[in-house]
Structure formats: C-alpha cells, structure tokens
Amino acid sequence: MIICPRLRFPLAFLSRWTLSPATTSTAAHKSTRCPLLYTATTHRHLTMASKASVEDTKRLTAPFGSWMSPITADVVAGAEKRLGGTAVDGSGRLIWLESRPTEAGRAVLVKAPEKPGDEPIDITPKDFAVRTLAQEYGGGAFSISGDTLVFSNYKDQRLCKQSISSGASALPVPLTPDYGGPLVCYADGVFDGRFDRFLCVREDRRESSQSPTTTIVAVNLAHNNVKEPKLLIGGNDFYAFPRMDPSGERIAWIEWSHPNMPWDRSALWVGYISESGEVEKKICIAGGDPKLVESPTEPKWSPDGDLYFITDRGNGFWNLHKWIESKNEVVAIYPMKAEFARPLWVFGMNSYEFIQSSEQKSLVVCSYRQNGRSYLGIIDPVQSSLTHVDIPFTDLSNMALGSNCLYIEGASAVHPTSIAKVTLGDDKSKLVDFNIVWSSSPDSAKYKSYISLPELIEFPTGVPGQQAYAYFYPPFNPNYQASDEKPPLLLKSHGGPTSETRGILNLSIQYWTSRGWAFVDVNYGGSTGYGREYRERLIGQWGVVDINDCCSCAKYLVDSGKADRDRLCITGGSAGGYTTLAALAFRETFKAGASLYGVADLNLLRAETHKFESRYLDNLIGDESNYFERSPINHVDKFSCPIILFQGLEDKVVPPDQARKIYHALKEKGLPVALVEYEGEQHGFRKAENIKFTLEQQMVFFARLVGHFNVADEITPIKIDNFD
C-alpha cells in the first residue's frame, strides 16, 4: 500500500473515487444520499452555461452548493500569505514580514521599493527564514534600528544580525550561541543603544521542552563575540514587552504567572538600569493589587519619557493609561467602552504610536474596537479628547510610524489583510492620503463581483436577555440563483478560545459562499473585542457557553429563513475544533463537522500541551470532573453524524494523539469518519498544497454526506471509513 509522504492515507483511494455518474453503481456509494461528483464533461457544460448566463444577463438556476466559482482552492491557498509584522528602517523605508505558502510557509522580510512601481526587495537570504517558536505562536521575530536588523532564524532559532541596505546579499551573522538545535527561542526584542545590546524575551528549553524557562535577557550586538546572553529579569513564569525608555535608563515589561493567561491577570513593572547595565530598583506599576483585577499590556515610552500602557481596570475594557512617575499614580487617558488592545497570543503587537501636530502638540494615534469593527483615533492626552479618522479599513491591528506617515495593518469586507500608508493633515485630525502598499491577496480584486459581504448579527443565547455576535455571509454568485430552497450553512467556531473573528475579506470564506453555501463566523461568549465581562463568560464554561452560542446562532439563522435546518455543518480549528467535536457529541444541531487540529480529550491536552497554555484550562474548565464530562472522546456513544479530521504531525499545541484517538473511536463505533495527517505541519497549516487539500476535502465531504448537491469542481475525495 502506497502512502502519500505529506498525507497519511492510501493513494489507491484517490484513484478509486475518480468516478462519473455513467459508470458508478448505487452500491458503490452505499447510500442514495451520496451525491456524485461532476465529471469533466459536466464541468465544461457548467462553465459554458456560466459564460452564457453572463452574456444573457441571466442567472443560471442551480442548487445551492453546486455553483461554479473562479475562487478555487488554488486561489485561496495562494492568497494565504500571512503578515508577521512591520517596521520602518533608518531611511524611512517600510519593512514587512510575510510568510509564503508557495515556499512551504517560509517567512521572509521584504523592503518596500525606493521608487513607486519598482518591485519590493527580499531582505532574507534563501537559506534563512524569519520566525520564532517562543510560546509556540511566536510573533515579534524581528526588530530594526537604523540599518541594523536583528531576527530569529527559524531553523536553529538563533538570533542573527544583518545589514538592511545590502539586502539579501548581506549574509546574516549569529548573535547567540549554537545549542545544537532549536532549543532556545527569542522574541519581542528592542535595541539598547546605551550598552550596544539587544534586549528580548528568551524561552530556554535546554532543561525541559515541556516547561521551558522564560526570562528577559541582553544579547551583545558585537557579532564577533558570540556569548551566552546576560540574564536581566527572571523568576516569573512569563514575560513580554521589554521596552526601553529614550534615555536607556528605565525598562518596562509585562509579566504573569500560572494559572493565569495574560488577559486574565498580568502585571506591568518598571526597572531602573544601573551604570553596569543591571536592572536594580523595580516598581510594580499595575496589576500588583490583589483586589484589582486587570491585565495591563503594550507598555511604551513616549519621546518625552512618559510611560503609557493599556489595561482593563475600571470599566473592563482595554483602555490607554499613563503612569505619573512623580506620584506613582496611573491615570486613564480617555476612558471608553472600547478595546484598544488584543489578547496577547503573539509577541510584538503595536496598537498605538506617538505623533506631533504642526503646532508641536503631542498626540497618540491608536486603533480601537467597538461593536464588531475597528476605528482609527487620535487622542490628545492633555485635553483628554479623541478624534475619529475615517479610513477604508474596518479592521485594524498593528501600526508603524513612518516619515510623516503611518503604516497600518488592516482589512475590511472588501480588503484582505493589507498594509496601508496613511498620511494625516498638519493637525493630525483628517486623512490626506490612503494608499495600500501590500496585500495578502493582491489578486482578490479580480473576484470583486463574487464577494459576499458580511452582516454583523446579534442573536439571543440560551441565557434569557443575553446576546452574542457573529458575521453572516449569505451565498452569492453573480452567475447563479437557486430554486425554492434554503442554503446549506457552514458555521465556523474560531480558535483561542479567547480570541475574536472579524468581518474581513477572507477568500477561504468566499470559496464557500460563491458556491452557494451560507457561512457564519461566530464570536461566542468568551470572545474578545467586547470587554472583560463578555470575555469571562467562558470562565469555567468552555464546552458549554461556546457550544450553546454556536447552536443558538445556527437556530437563529434557520428561524430567520437563511439556512436549511437539515444541512447545518460546523467547522473549527484548535479550540474551534474542540467546540466542533463537543457540539457534535453533546448537541444534535449539526449534521456533519470538520475538526482541524482540534481537542478531543481535555485531560490529554492538559498533560501534553506547551507551557504557555498548560494551565489555561484551570480557568476555562473549572472542577476536575468537568475534564471528563466535557471531553468528546469520553462520549463517543453520543456522536451520530459524519466527521472529518485534519492534523499536523509536528503540532505541539494540540498533539496528533488527539485526532487519532477520536478517529479510531468513531471508526470503531461505525460512524462515517476520515483522518488526514500532514507531515511537516504544526499548529495551523502553512503549505499551499495542504491548505488547498483541506478546503477541498471539507467541501466534498459535506457535499457527499449531507449536501444533496453535486460539487461543481473536480475534486477527488479521500476514503471515508464506514461509508465507502
């Protein structure tokens, strides 16, 4: 039996399922419910019909789910470039980090062209990749000062130094020792010009890969003298955001300890640097009062040496604050019920910058999130006022300060994740110019006429008077219409679970809607973006609130006439994969599901996952008995519908045993089930061929098992146990 090197299933099944209606018997499918794939002939007929419908300005009537779309899985996989951060070099040129699915997910630093119209320049040499594995999720993998770049090299996790002006021809030189493998990771670094060193978070796995030691260290920038980094701050479980003041005399940082996650409780500290470069006196600025629950994040020193940061004390929303050093007091700059920060899943987030107006007035430019969308704001700390600046993006994340401009990472319902150059007027209150300089999917404009726009919906949960939120995407294709039927619905449960889905242009969603599926992306209780009270709905209730809200959302859409009750499917990755499996085990709302690197056994997750999330479940699950009761693997008898599973074999967050255990249990029970394992993939798929395969196999799996329609694309399905 031949096994595909990147997929763990027999290749024989691929050829077996290249079938046509004319040659396939009903017995071969074992069920009259099973729709047959379109043959190449049918495919050509549909394509011709699509063109004719455009020419005749008439829509072809075809069942939901069977529509032809130019947004193919190849298009989606190629458009999955990820943005890993931005910075500006000493000459004012933008630098960004992009991961490329077509290069097996390799992350490359790219410099903007000097002249408009010229091609961007790769900085990272071909034998290198820029990515840190700190806390597994990484982030903050590079930092720039003038012409000097320091980055984490993916293969060995060593810090390297490189000259930007020389481009990829300048060979990076290591700054940290070679430990014989990726045993020590670095992230979230800043330059310390006073002592010619680089300060960053270090995660040391030399003694234990399961429980590495996290500290803040100083790395010597003299590349001809590689030695062990110097320990500056340690003793707690986790650290982030080491930030130096302009004089080099004070350092601020965030720290937290088990069992908390950084959005539960954390603390902001300031340390004073001695003449020898040691951190001497330390002061806890926020998070030290046991009676005051808060989670400070993103500390930053202003050009004048004042410390700003974001915390959720008081009103329960992450708002901007300032430390008054002379009084050791913290004051809110502009309190409002909006989120000015995001949960600390990755290092290196940057939600605000300091700017000056033409009148030399010191201002703060920031992004904030309210009622399901982001805004760009200008805060005057002295006047305690906020001015909203209207820009095309409705979703904002990081920003970088350029020469008389801002570079903002953002998106909208019609813009995929992009970087925009934003120029403000002299008084910094109005937009003068907005120009997109990088796009994760530059070809997405080709499919503008096929785009389904999201609708932010508010739906009732199972708790009387309580609401939750989601983005609903109706099926849409300019060439098709359906007959008198309701569309199938795919509900997505986001990962985290302390995270948020956003209503932006995502071609993987449009892949479904342009084929006639309704799609809904749920921000169940426990999601971020709506304040601490909403975030804490999941405390002790993971596996209850998230499931209830997803089922309530599906019911709401069925009752609203927007989805077919008998064709409700659910999908999710990581924590969303757990919600998927739990919803299928403990509820009867959905007819089929797809779990991507999802959790089946909570006790196994607690025992095997990485340090960052090793105590996450303490707050999410609560009582010990809940670990058993809420684990889908312990309730296989309650499953009653088909499931397909996808898993990376190098996943350290949710190890492969999770998918294998639930697969074997469901197979033994006799339910239709399939498992796809990818070699070389970790937590989340980065390779284009695997992104494509996952999307197509979900589509054909749902179509064959519950769809009652033919898939227009030529997709060869894998074998489904207990069905084929």
N, C-alpha and C positions, 0 to 999 in steps of 0.2 A: 504494500500500500504506500503510495507516494504522499508525503506531507509537504505542503507549501511552506517554505522557510519563514515567511512572515505571518502566515495564518495557520492555526492548528486545526485543520480538517482535511479529509481526503480530497485530492483533486478530482478523483473519479466522480464525485457527486456534482462537481461543476458541469462536467460534460453531460452527465445524466439528465440534468434539468434544463438543457437547451432543447426545449420542446416546442411543438406547434400544435394548434388545435386540430389540424387534419390528421395528425399521427399519434395523438395521445389518447389513451383509453381512460374512461372514468375510473376504472380500477386502479390505474397507476397513481391517481391522485388520492384515492381512499376517501374522498368526500366530494359530494356535489357542490359543497360550499366553495371549493377551491377554484378561484378564477385562473384562467390560463394566461400565459404571457403572450403579448403581441409578437407575431413573427416579424421578420424584416419586411415582408410584403405589406403587412398591416401598418407597420411603422411608416412606410413610404406613402401609403394611402392617407394616413393621418396628416403627414407633413404637407402633402398636396392639398388636402382639404383645408388645412390651416391657412395656406397661402391664398387659396381661393376665397376663404371667408374674409380675409383682409381686403382682397381686391373687390369683393362684392359688398364690402362694409357690412357684412352679416356675420353673426357668430354661429359657429357650429355647435349644435346641441349634442352634448356627450355627458355621460355620468360623471359626477364629482369623483376626483381621484384618477381619472383616465386621461386628463388633458396633456397634450404635448407642450413642453416648455423649453425655451432656449437656455434657461438657468439649469444647466446639467450638474451632475455631481462633480464632473471635472472642473466646471467653472467655480463651484463652491470650494473645492479643495485648493484650487489655485489662488482663490481670493482670501484664503485663511491666514494671510500674513499677520503676525502679532506685533504689536508695538511694545517695546520693553523700556521706554523712557526717552527723554530728550534733554539736551544741554546745548549751550552756546559756547564756542571757543573764544580765544582772545581777540580774534579778528571779527567777531560778530556773526560767524557762520553757524548755522544750525547743524547739530549732530543728532542723529536718532538711531535707536537700536531696533532692528526688525528681524523677526525670525521667518525663515522661508521654508514652507512645506516642500517645495520642489528640491530643496537641498537637505531633505530629511530633518527639517526643523532647525537647521543651523541658524544661530543668531549672529548678525553682522552689524557692525557700526557703519553708518553711512553719513557722509558730509554733503550738505547742500552745495549745488554748483555755484561758482563765483558769479557767473553771468546767467540771467534768465534764458531758458531754452537749452542750456547745456545739460549734460547728464550728471546725476549725482555720482559721488565718488566713494567707492568702498574703502574704508579705512582698515578693516580687519583682514589680515592676510589669510589665504585659503586654508592653511593648516591650523588656524585658530578659530574659536567660536567664543562669543561673549555671553556667559551665563553662569550664575551662581546657584548652587544647590542648598544654600543656607535655608533652614527651616523647610526644605523641600520645594516650597513655592517660589523661592528666590526673590528677584527684584533688587534694585539698587546695585546692579552688576558693574557699573562703570561710573567714573567721575572725571571731570575735566577742569583744569585750571590753566588758562592761557593756551599754550601749545602742548601742554602735557596731559596725556591720557593715562589713567590707571584703570585696569579692568580685570575681572575674574575670568580666567581661561577655563572653558567648560571641561576639557579632557582631564586635566590634573587639578583643577580648582585653585591653582596658584595665582597670586596677583602679579600682573605684568604691567610694565611701563612702556609707553610708546609716544613718539612724536607725531602729532596730528598732521603737521604741514607736509610731512613726507609721504602721507597716505599709506596704502598697503605695502609699499616698498620698504617702509621702515620696520625692521624686524623687532617685535616686542622683546623686552628683556625681563626676566623674572625678578620680583622683589622679595618673594617669600620662599622658604626652603622647599625642597622636593622631598615629600614624605613617602615616595614610592607608590602614590596613587591619590585619588581624590578624598583624602582623609580629613583635610582641614579646609573649611569654606570661609569666604569673606564677603561682606556685603555692606551697603549703606555708608560708604566712606566719604570723607571730606579731607581737604588739604589743610595742613597746619604749617603755614609759612614761617612762623616764628622759629620752629625747630626743624624745618625741612623734612617733614614726615607726613604720613597718611594715617588718619585715624578712622577706624572702621569696626564693625561687629565681626567677631570671629566665632565660628562654630567648630569645635575641635572634637573629632570622632576617633582619635587615636586610641583612647582607652575604652570607649563604648560607642558603637554606632547607634544603639537604641536610645542612649541617654547622653548625648554629647554635652560638653561644657561650653556655655556661651559667655563671652566676655567682650569688652571693648579694648582694643589693642592699638599700639602705634607701630607703624611699619616704616622703616628707614627708606627714604626715596633715593638714596645713593645706590644705584643698581650694581655697582662693582663691589658691594659689600653686603651680600645677602646673609642675613642672620635671623634668628628667632625674633618674631615681633615682641614688643615690650608690653606687658600687661599694665593697663591703666585703671580699669574698673571691672570688678567681678564680684562674685558671691551670690548673685540672684540667678533665677532660672533663665530669664530672657532680657535682652537689651535691643534697643532700636534708636534711630535718630540721634547719633552723636553729632552735635553741631557746635562749631567753634564761633566765638564772638569775633568781631572785626579786629580786635587788638591781640587776639590769641591768648588772652589771659583767663578766659572762662569757657567752660564746656557745659552744654546742656545735653541731657539724654532722657529717654523713656525706659523704664524697666517694669517688669511684672513677674509674678511668681505663680506656681501651681497652687490651686487648681484653676486659677482664672485664665481666661483668654484676654488679650489686650483691650478688647471692647467691654469686658466685664468690669475689671478694675486694673488700673495701672498707676504709675507714679512718675512725675516729672522731677528731675533733680538738676542741680547746678553745682559744678565743682570748679574750684579755683586752681589755676596751673602755676606751679612754683617755677623758680628760675632754672631748676634742673629738669623741668618738663613733667614732673609728677602731679597727680591730682591730689591736692591737700584737703582743704576745707570743703565739705559737701553740705548742701542745703536742699531739703525736700520742698519744692515749690507748690506742688499739687498732688493729690492722691494719698497723702500721708495721714489724713484724718479718718480714723475708722468709722466715724459717724457720718461721713460724707462720701457717698458712693459716686465715683466719677472715673472717667477713662481718658486722661489727657493724651494728646498725640500731636505730631507735627510741630515741635518747637523750632523757632527760627529767630535769629538775632537781626534786628533792623540795622541799617547803615549807621544809625546813631548809637548802637549798642544796647537797645532795649530788647527784652525777650518777649516774644509773642508765642502763643501756642493755642491749640484748640482743645476744648474739653466740654463735657456734657453736664457739668454741675448746674444746679438751679433748675432750669426748665426742662432738662432731659434731652436737649438737642446739642449736637456738637457745634458750639459757637466759638468765635475768636475771643481770646483773652490776652491780657498783658500783665507782666509781673513788674510791680513797682519795687525795685530793689531797696531803695532807701527805707521803705516801710515794711518790706517783706509782705506785701499785700498783692492779691490778684484781683483785677477788675475786668469786667466784661466790656468789650469794645462796642458791640452792637447786638444786644440780645434779641433773638427772634426764633420762632419755631421753624427752623430750617437746619439742615445738616450741611456744615461747612467742611466735613471730612468724611472719609470712608473707613470701613474696618481694616485693621492692619493685617491683611493676609499676605501682602508682599512688602518688601522693603522699598524705600526710595520714593514714597508718594510726596507730591508737592502741590498743594491745593491753593497756595496764595504766594504773592510776591510783593515787594515794596517798590513803589514808584514815586516820582515827584511831578507835580504840575509845573507849568511855566512860571508860576508865582512861587516856586520852591516850597510848595506845601507838600508835606509828607503824607502819602496815601497808601492804602493797602488794596491791591486788586486781588479778587478772590472768586472762587466758584462756590455756589451753594445749591442745595437741592431741596425742593419743596413740591409736594403734591405730584410726584411722579415725573418731574422734569428739572433740569439744571438751569442756572442763571449765572451770568457774569455780573459781578458787582464791584463798585469802587467804594471803599469805606474811608471816611475821614475820621481818624481816631480822636482828634481834638473836638470836633463838632458832634461826634457820635451820630453820624449820618451815613446813609447808604444810597448810592445812585446805581440804578439798574442800567446796564448797557445791553442793548438789543443786538444779538448776533444770530446768524443762521443755525448754529448748533443748539440743540435742546438737551444735550448730554455732555457734560464736561468732566474731565479728570485732572490730569497734571498740566502744569504750565511751566514755561521757562522764560526768563527775562532776556530780551534781545536788545539790539541797539535801537532805541526809540520805538520799540515794538514788543509784542508778546508773542510767544509761540504756544498755542493752546491745543491740547489733545481733546478731541471731541467727536461728536456724531449727532445724527438726527434721524428722523424717519426716512429721509431721502439721502442722507450722507452716511456711508460706512465710517468706521473708525478712521480718523484723519488727523493731520496736523494743520492748523491754520495760522497764518501770520496775521496778527491783529494789530492795527495801528489806531491809536486813540488821538483825539484832538488835544490842543495845548492844555485845556483844563481837565483832561482825562475823564470827561463825563459822556463823551459821544464817540461813536465809531466813525472813523475816517476811511479805513480800508480793511477788507476781509478777503484773504487770499489763501486757498488751500494749496499747501506745498507738498503734501504727502498723503497718500490714500492707501489703506489696506487693500482696497479693491478698486484700482483705477479704471477698470472696465465696467464697473457697475452701472455707469450712465447708459450703457447700451441696452439695459433691461428696464429702463425707467417706465415704460408703458406696461410692464408686467408686475410692478411693485404694489403689494397690498399694504396700505397704511394702517398702523396700529391705532386701536381705540383704547384709551385708558378706562377700564371699567372698575366699578366699586360694587362688590357683591356681598350679600349677607352671609355670615359664617353660621356655624351651628350654635353660637352663643347669642342669645337674644340681644338686639341692639348693637351688635358688633359687626364691623365691616372689614373686608380685606380687599386687596387690589390685584389687578392683572392687566396685561396688554393683550387685547384680542385682535387677531389678524383674520379677516374674512377671506374666503377663497376668491382669487381674482386672476383672470387671464383675458386679455382683450379679444382673443380669438374664439373663446368658448363661453357657453352658458349651459346650465344643467336643466334637466327636465324638472318635474314637480317632485323634488326630493330634498331632504336635508343633507348637508355635507358631513363626511366623517370628520372627527375632531381629534387632533393630537395635542394633548396637554403636556407642557414641559414644566417640571419641577426643578428649580435651579439648585446649584450646589451650595456648599457652605457648611451648614445651612445659614449661618449668619452672613448673608450676602444679599444682593439685590439684582434682579433682572431689569433691563432698561429697554425702552421702546425705540430702538435704533435700527437702521438698515443692516440686516444680517441676512446674507444670501442663503444661508442654510435654512432659515425660516421661509424665505421666498421660494425655495425649492419645493416646499410642501404646498404653499398657498397657490402658486402658479400652476399646480397640477390638480387643483380642485379640493384641497384639504382646508378646513378651518384650523387655525393654530392659536393656542392661548398660552402665554408665558406668565406664570403665577408668582406674585410676591406674597406668599402665605405669611401668617403671623409668625414673627421671629426674623423676618427680613429686615434689612437696614434701609435707611432712606426716610423713615417715618418716626424717628425718635426712639429713645430708650424704652418707653412703655410698650411700644409695638414690638421692639426687638426682644423684649423679655417675655413676650407671650409664649416663647418656646422653652423657657426655663422649666426644667422638669417635665416638659411636654413634647419633646421630639418623638415622633412616631404617633402623635395624637393630633396636635394642632395642625401640623403641616398636611397630614392626610385628610383631616376633616375639611380644611380650607380648599384643597385641590378637588375633593369630591363636591364640595359646595359650589365651586366655580363651574365645574362641568354641569352640574344640575341647573345652575343659573342660566347657562348658555342653552341648554336643552329646553328649559321652560320659556326662554326668550325666542325660541324658534330658530336658533343659529347653529344647531348641531343635531345630528342623528343620535338618539339615545342608544341605539344598538351598534353604533360604530364609534365608541369612545375609546381612544388609546392613550397611553401615558408613557412618557419617556423622561429620563433624567440621568445626570452623571454625578458620581461621587455621592455626596449627601442626597442629591436629587435621585440617584439610583436607589438609595435606601428608601426614600419616600415612594418611589415607583414600586419596589418589591413589597413594601408594607401595605400600600394601597391595594395591591392585587391580592395580598394574603388576608387582610382584615376587613376589606370592603368588597362590594360587588358592583361598583360603579363602572369600572373599565372592563373592556372585553379582551384586551391584549396589552402587553407592555414591552418596553426595551430598557434594559439597565446597562448603563455604561460605567464600568469600574465602580459599581455600587456596593453598598454594605448589606450583607445578609445576616451576619452574626455580630451583634454588638459586643459580646464578650471577647470574641476573637479580634475585633477591631481594637478594643481597649488593650489587649495583650500585645498586638503586633504593630500598631501604627507608630509613627515617628514621634519624637519628643514634643514638638510644638502642639500637637493635638492629643497627646497621650492622656491628658486629664480633662479634655473638652467635654467628654460625656458625663463627668461628675455633675455638672450643672444642667446638661441637657436631658439626662435620663432620670437622675434622682435615685430613688430607692433601688437597692440591689435586685429585688425581684423583677423590676422593670426591664433589666437587661435580658432576662429570659423571655418575659412576656411579649416584648416588643421586637424580638428578633424574628424575621420572617423564616429563617432556617428551622426554627422550632415549631413552626405551624404549617408544615408542608401540606397537611391534610386540608387546610383552608383554601389553598390555591385551586382555581378552577378554570384558568384561561391560559392561552399561549404566552410564552416569554422568550425573548432573545437577549443574550448577554454578550457584552464586548469587554475585553480586559487586556491591559498592557502587562507584559510579563516582568517588567522591571519596576512596577509600581510599588513604592514603599509607603504610600499613604493608605491605600486600600490594597493589601497584597492579593495576589492571584487566588489564594485559597478561598477567598470569599466567593468569587464567581464559580469556582469549581465545586464547592460544597452545595450551593443551591442548584447548580446544573445537574449534578448526579442525583440529588434528592428528587427534583422534579421529573427527571428522566425515569427514575425508579417508580415514581407514582403513576406514570403513564401520560403525563401532560405533554403537549407539543412544546418542545424547547430546543434551542440551539445555542452553542457557545462558540464565540470567535476570540482567539487569543493572538495578540500581536507581539512578536519578538522585537526587542529594541524600543518599545514604547513604555513610557512611565505613566504618571497620573495625568491623563489628558493626552490626546493623540496629536502628534505634530507632523507626521509624514503624510504627504499629499495622497498617496495611494491608500493609506489606511483611513483617512478622513472620507475619501470617496467611497470606499468599500462599506464603511459603517453606515453612511447615509443611504446608499442604495439598498443594502440588505434590510435596514429598517423598513424602507418603503415597500419592498416586495414581500417582506414577512407579514406586514399588516394587511397588504392587499390580498394575499393568499388566504390568510386566516380569518379576517373579519370584514374585508373591504367590500366584497360583492362588485368588484370592478376589475377591469384589465389594466395592467400597468403599461403605459404608452412606451416607456423606454425599454431598450433591450437589456434587461438585467438578468443574469444567470443566478438563480437562487441557490444558496447552500442547502444542504440536507437538514431537514427539521426532524429531530428524533420524535418518535411516536406519531408521526404524521406522514412522512414519506416512506 
